[in-house]
Amino acid sequence: ILDDPDLKDIDPTVLKHCHAAAATCILEAGKQKADIAAISTCLEDCKLDKERIEQFCTEYQKNKDALEILLGSIGRSPLHITDVSWRLEYQIKSNQLHKTYQPSYLVTLNIENSDLGSHPDVSFSCTMEQLQDLVGKLKDAAKSLERASQM
């Protein structure tokens, strides 16, 4: 959007806010399974002109089925990590037979979603520095949550 030559004279911050507002409107309409009348009324309350409302509703109607399928695949509640397992992997040689001696960690997150039951595990590989960074960020998040719950 920011590279569109027709929009070069508009402040990038305003464009980002407009994009976020449009995306929110579309997602909420899909989530609520809103009909065109409800969407039109909402957009009229936002002081959009009739032509733009009609254009928006036409595009929304064209993509409504795909949007509902996408929203249905996401689910209603966030994923929940139920367990974490890890193992140390030590790479001794590379494909070119050079000695590398690079340790890395293979981390597996066991995931559960209350809407759909269990999900496939999420696995990733990281270096010790990346793992330490992840642990630090998780500790910061836990402290923030603890502070918020004490207020």
N, C-alpha and C positions, 0 to 999 in steps of 0.2 A: 504494500500500500504506500509506503513512504517513498518508493522509487517511481510512482506513477507521475508522469509529467503534468497531468491535469490537476494534481493536488500539490504541486511544488510550492504554491504561494500560501498554503495553509500551515499553521504552526504544527510541528510533529506531535506535540503533546495533545493538542486538540484532536488530531487524527486518531491517536491511540485511545483517547477517551471515547470518541465516537465509535470506534471499532469494538471496544469493550462493551459499550452500551448496546450496540446492535447484536453482538454475540449473546449477551445476557437476555435480551428480548427474545431472540430465536430459541435459545435453550429453555427458557421459562415457558414459552408458548408450547414447545414440544413436550416438556415435562407435564404440563397441565392439560395436554391434548386440547388446546384452545381451538375454537372454530374461527373462521374468518371474521365473523361479526364481533367477537370478543377482542380479537387482535386490532381490528379497525377502531373500535371504541377506545382502546388503550392508546393507540397512536394518535387519535384525534385529541385525546386529553393531553398528549405531549406536544400539541400544536403543529403536527405535520400536515402538509397540504394534501388534498384528496389524491392528486396524481401520484405522489410518492407513496401514499398508503396503498393505493391500488397496485403499484409496481411491487412493493414489498410483499403484499398478500399473494400476488401471482407467483412470485419466486418462492415464497414460503410453501404455497400449495404444491408446486412442482417438486419440492424437495422434502415434503412432510414425511413420506413413508421411509425414506432413507434416514432421516433424522430420528424417527421413532425407533428404527432398528438399532441405530448407533447408541441412542440413550438406553435402550433395553439391554444392550451388551455391557454397558458400564455398571449397571446396578444402582441401588439406592444408598447403600452404605459403603464407607471406605473399607479397604482390605485391612485385615488384622494380622499382625505377625504373631504367630503362636509359639515359634521356637526358632532358634538359630543354631546352626552347626557350622564348623569350620575345620579345615585341615591345612597343614603347611605343605606347600609344594615347592620342591627345590629343583630348579632346572640346572643341570650340570653342563649340557652341551646344546648348541643351537643346531639348526638345520645344516649349517656350513661346517659342523664339527669343531667349532671354536668353543673353548671352555668359557662358560658365562657365570656360573655360580650365582644365580639370581633367585633368592627366595621370594615366594609370593603366597598369598592366602586364598584358598578357595572357600567362599562363604555361601551358605545356603540358608535362605529365609523360608520357613514354613508359613504359608499364607492360608488364611481362612476368611471367607466372606459370609456374613450371616444371611445374605439373600440367597446365595447359590450353593452353600456348603463349602467344601474345600476347593482350592485352586492348585494349579501346578506350582511347585516351589520356584522361587526366584533365586538363581545362582549367579555369582559374579566372582571375578578374580581381581585381587588388588595387591599392591605392594604394602610393606609395613607402614610406610608414611601415609598412604591413602587410608589404611585401616585405622591408624591413630587419629587421622583427621575425622573419619566417620565416628569413631568413639567419642571424640571431643565434642562434635556437633550433637550427638545423642545426649551427652551429659548436659550440654547447654540447654537443649530442649526440655530435658527432665527438670532442670532447675527452674526454667521459665514456667513450666506447668505447675510446679510446686508453689512458686510465688503467686501465680494466678489463683490457685485454689485456696490460699490463705487470705486473700482479700475479701 
